[in-house]
């Protein structure tokens, strides 16, 4: 059965903007680009390789597509992440892009919800980055799994993973690990509606 998996690099305060470089995303004057890079080590790279190898297709928003399309095609043929990303089908959500240069890429039409619902039948679709687009996916409950790499950094400003449009949902931890550099990799799967209760000695929840 197919599923849609969102993978995100995230700070402790939920920022997902510009993890990979100073000029990756300076929108709204963001000046902290590259905050994830000092925490990468061999175990984290190996974790990313295993994760990418699972994917049957990649789903990207416009900004992330532009970043990936400018860099990953330059990867060596023996780069396990680059080679895999270059070969797999890529589905790009954009109303402004025309021709897509990156091999095996095609545009998703205006009916994103129905198109992605149908595409999930083809296997595991992974969404990398694409913070703005992720809000649409969460709002329509299209995300089956969250794979969050949380870095021991607090920035105080920047785009958050759970921004406008996020709806209440409950998630359970399916897998977790922490690297020597303090990066926690946690997989959450959707677990239904949010449950509520009350704290206090009279309820036994104290």
C-alpha positions in Angstrom: 0.0 0.0 0.0 1.3 3.4 -0.9 1.8 6.3 1.5 2.9 10.0 1.5 5.8 10.7 3.8 7.0 14.2 4.8 10.7 14.5 5.6 11.9 17.7 7.2 15.0 19.1 8.9 13.7 21.1 11.8 15.1 23.2 14.7 13.9 22.7 18.3 11.5 25.6 17.8 10.1 24.2 14.6 11.9 26.2 12.0 12.4 24.4 8.6 13.7 27.4 6.6 17.2 27.2 4.9 18.8 24.3 6.6 21.3 23.6 3.9 23.1 26.9 3.1 23.2 30.7 3.7 21.5 31.5 0.4 19.1 28.6 0.3 16.1 30.7 1.4 16.5 34.3 2.5 12.8 35.1 2.2 11.5 37.6 4.8 15.1 38.5 5.6 16.0 35.1 7.0 19.7 35.2 8.0 20.3 31.8 9.6 20.7 29.6 6.5 22.9 26.6 6.9 22.0 25.9 10.5 21.8 22.1 10.0 25.1 21.6 8.2 27.5 21.5 11.3 25.5 18.6 12.7 25.9 16.2 9.8 28.1 13.2 10.3 28.5 9.8 8.7 25.7 8.1 10.7 23.3 10.8 9.7 24.3 10.6 6.1 23.8 6.9 6.2 20.4 7.4 7.7 19.4 9.7 4.9 20.7 7.2 2.3 18.5 4.5 3.7 15.5 6.8 3.8 15.9 8.0 0.2 16.3 4.4 -1.0 12.8 3.6 0.2 11.2 6.2 -2.0 9.3 5.4 -5.2 8.7 9.0 -6.1 9.5 12.5 -4.9 6.9 15.3 -4.4 8.2 18.9 -4.3 7.0 22.4 -4.0 8.3 25.1 -6.4 11.1 26.5 -4.2 12.5 23.2 -3.2 12.3 21.9 -6.8 14.4 24.9 -7.9 17.0 24.2 -5.3 17.2 20.4 -5.9 17.1 20.8 -9.7 20.1 23.1 -9.6 22.2 20.7 -7.4 21.3 17.0 -7.5 21.8 16.6 -11.3 25.5 17.5 -10.7 25.9 14.5 -8.3 28.3 11.8 -9.3 26.8 8.5 -10.6 28.0 6.7 -7.5 26.4 9.2 -5.1 23.7 7.0 -3.4 21.4 9.9 -2.7 21.9 11.9 -5.8 21.7 8.9 -8.2 18.5 7.7 -6.6 16.8 11.2 -6.6 17.8 11.7 -10.3 16.3 8.4 -11.4 13.0 8.4 -9.5 9.8 10.1 -10.7 9.4 13.6 -9.4 6.0 15.4 -9.1 6.2 19.2 -8.8 3.4 21.3 -7.4 3.6 24.7 -9.1 1.3 27.1 -11.0 4.1 29.1 -12.5 6.7 26.6 -13.8 6.6 25.5 -17.4 9.1 23.1 -18.7 10.9 21.1 -16.1 14.6 20.5 -16.8 15.3 17.8 -14.1 15.0 14.4 -15.6 11.8 12.3 -14.8 10.0 15.4 -13.5 6.4 16.4 -14.2 4.0 19.0 -13.0 1.0 18.2 -10.8 -2.1 19.9 -12.0 -4.4 22.2 -10.1 -6.3 19.3 -8.5 -3.4 18.4 -6.2 -5.4 16.5 -3.7 -6.9 14.0 -6.2 -3.7 13.7 -8.1 -1.6 12.8 -5.1 -4.3 10.5 -3.7 -4.1 8.6 -7.0 -0.3 8.7 -7.1 0.0 7.2 -3.6 -1.1 3.9 -5.1 2.3 3.8 -6.9 4.2 3.3 -3.7 6.0 5.5 -1.2 6.0 9.2 -2.1 8.4 11.4 -0.2 8.1 15.1 0.3 11.4 16.8 1.0 11.5 20.4 2.3 8.6 22.3 0.6 7.4 23.8 3.8 4.7 25.9 2.3 3.3 23.0 0.2 3.4 20.8 3.3 0.7 23.0 4.9 -1.7 22.1 2.0 -0.9 18.4 2.5 -1.5 18.6 6.2 -4.7 20.6 5.8 -6.2 17.9 3.5 -4.8 15.0 5.7 -2.8 13.6 2.8 0.3 12.9 5.0 0.5 9.4 6.3 3.9 9.7 8.0 6.2 12.4 9.3 9.9 11.8 9.3 11.4 14.6 11.4 15.1 15.2 11.9 15.2 17.7 14.8 18.5 19.5 15.3 19.7 20.9 18.7 19.3 24.5 17.5 16.9 27.3 18.4 16.6 30.2 15.9 13.5 32.2 17.1 12.5 33.2 13.6 11.8 31.5 10.2 9.2 29.4 8.5 7.7 26.7 10.8 6.8 23.2 9.7 3.4 23.5 11.4 2.2 26.8 10.1 -1.1 28.2 8.9 -3.5 25.5 7.8 -2.3 22.8 10.1 -5.3 20.9 11.5 -5.5 19.0 14.8 -4.3 15.4 14.4 -2.8 12.7 16.7 0.4 10.9 15.7 2.3 8.0 17.3 6.0 7.3 17.3 6.9 4.4 15.0 10.7 4.7 15.2 13.3 7.0 16.8 17.0 7.4 17.1 19.5 10.1 18.2 22.9 10.7 16.6 26.1 11.5 18.5 25.7 15.1 17.3 22.3 15.3 19.0 20.0 15.1 16.0 16.9 13.1 16.8 15.3 11.2 13.9 11.7 10.3 14.7 9.1 8.7 12.5 5.5 9.5 13.3 2.4 7.8 11.8 -1.1 9.2 11.8 -3.1 7.9 14.7 -6.5 9.5 14.4 -8.2 12.4 16.0 -6.8 14.3 19.0 -7.9 12.9 22.4 -8.5 15.3 25.3 -8.4 15.0 29.1 -7.9 16.9 32.3 -5.1 17.0 34.8 -5.6 17.0 38.5 -5.7 14.8 41.6 -9.5 14.3 41.3 -9.0 12.8 37.8 -6.2 10.5 38.7 -4.0 12.2 36.1 -1.5 13.8 38.4 
